[in-house]
Amino acid sequence: MQAPEALARLAEDYLACIELTPDLGAQQDSMRYALEGGKRIRAVICLATAEAAGGKPEVALPAAAALELVHAFSLVHDDLPALDDDDERRGRPSAHIAFPEGIALLAGDALLVEAFRLALSYPATGPARELAEATLGMIGGQYLDITGTTDDLAELHRLKTGRLFAASVGLGLQAAGVPPAEQAPWRAFGEELGLLFQIVDDVLDGDGYAERLGADGARALVRAAADRATTALDAIPAGTEILQEIVDGLVVRTA
């Protein structure tokens, strides 16, 4: 089993060499700019899931890359003045600052479509369907966020953050060819992982759950979500040590 750091390098190397559609021309520059940086945790989860389920991580690389492209698309659009209006992303200018706003908008559009081109490279349609459902859920969560139409943080984060994390597990299963009848415990883990990541993020940023419950209350939620994720992993008849290492690493960040 490969360590998370090795899987992250595998994903990074694949993304660096990915061939974007030639018709995009110079638009590729803004797309690659938007893809740079980040911990690749969604890709790592996808690759680790595929390996734990008996597949080779390399088989899951297109799916893992598709997840990162969708994530990059969401960040480019979230940063735009019409949404969160953030001028900085990952310690440098956001895409709409580094490039004209219209170019950044098109970069996000193109990243999304390229993600589905990758998902459709598999013989079955399952990966693309999984990615589509997760992306739509993420967009639904973003709508709730910018409109302020819900006070239910759990539902907001289940959609906005959690759906792509759940899909990280789901796409790993799809790439490894795990039959649907055997996926339930894996998917239970994916649901808990998305919530865990969001609460950890809130603790580190001092908003969301941390703002509502206080730092100690949010940390208690982190521990509870981590315990549920571990329980879900324990129900999986496979070697899930790397996935457990990812869970433990998230908890340590809030200690």
C-alpha positions, 0 to 999 in steps of 0.5 A, spaced: 500 500 500 502 506 498 503 512 503 498 518 502 505 522 500 506 517 494 499 517 492 499 525 492 506 525 487 502 520 483 496 524 482 501 531 481 505 528 476 499 525 472 496 532 472 502 536 470 502 531 464 495 531 462 493 533 455 488 538 455 484 539 449 488 542 443 482 547 441 482 551 447 489 554 445 492 559 450 486 558 454 490 552 457 495 557 461 489 559 465 487 552 466 494 550 468 494 556 473 488 554 476 490 547 477 497 549 481 497 548 488 493 544 493 494 538 497 490 533 492 487 530 498 481 528 493 485 525 488 489 521 494 483 518 497 480 516 490 487 512 489 487 510 496 480 507 495 482 504 489 488 500 492 484 498 498 479 495 494 484 491 490 485 495 484 492 499 482 492 506 483 494 508 476 487 505 473 484 510 478 488 516 475 483 519 470 478 519 476 482 522 481 485 527 476 477 529 474 476 530 481 481 535 482 479 539 475 472 539 478 475 542 485 479 547 481 473 549 477 469 550 483 475 554 486 476 559 480 468 560 480 467 561 488 473 566 487 469 571 482 467 577 484 459 575 483 460 569 488 466 570 494 470 575 491 476 573 493 483 576 490 487 570 493 487 563 493 493 558 495 497 564 497 497 567 490 493 571 486 486 568 484 485 566 477 481 572 475 486 577 478 492 573 474 488 573 468 482 577 466 475 575 469 472 573 463 478 568 461 478 566 469 470 564 468 472 560 461 478 557 465 473 554 470 468 552 465 473 548 461 476 545 467 469 542 468 468 539 461 475 536 461 474 533 468 468 529 464 472 528 458 477 524 463 471 520 467 468 518 460 475 515 458 472 509 462 469 503 459 463 504 463 459 510 464 459 509 472 465 514 473 462 520 469 455 519 473 458 519 479 462 525 478 456 529 475 451 527 481 457 530 486 458 536 482 451 538 482 450 537 489 456 541 490 453 547 486 447 546 490 451 547 496 454 553 494 447 556 492 445 555 499 451 558 501 451 564 497 443 565 498 443 564 506 437 560 505 439 555 510 441 555 517 443 547 517 450 547 517 450 539 516 446 539 510 450 545 507 457 542 508 454 535 506 453 538 499 458 543 498 464 540 501 462 533 502 459 530 496 466 531 492 469 527 498 464 522 498 465 521 490 473 521 491 471 514 495 465 512 490 470 514 484 475 509 487 470 504 487 468 505 480 475 505 478 477 498 482 470 495 479 467 494 486 460 491 485 455 496 487 452 490 492 459 491 496 460 498 496 455 500 502 460 500 507 465 504 503 460 509 501 458 510 509 466 512 510 466 517 504 460 521 507 463 521 514 470 523 511 467 529 507 464 532 514 470 531 518 474 535 513 469 541 513 469 541 521 477 541 521 477 546 516 472 550 520 476 549 526 483 552 522 479 558 519 475 559 526 468 560 522 462 555 520 462 550 526 467 553 530 464 560 530 457 557 532 460 552 537 466 555 539 473 551 538 472 546 543 465 544 541 468 544 534 473 539 536 468 535 539 465 534 533 471 532 529 473 527 534 466 524 533 466 524 526 473 521 526 470 515 530 464 514 525 469 514 519 473 509 523 467 505 525 465 505 517 472 503 515 472 497 520 466 494 517 470 494 510 473 487 509 480 490 506 486 493 508 484 500 509 490 502 513 492 508 508 485 511 509 485 510 516 492 514 516 488 520 512 483 520 517 488 520 523 492 526 519 485 530 519 484 529 527 491 531 528 491 538 525 486 540 530 490 538 536 
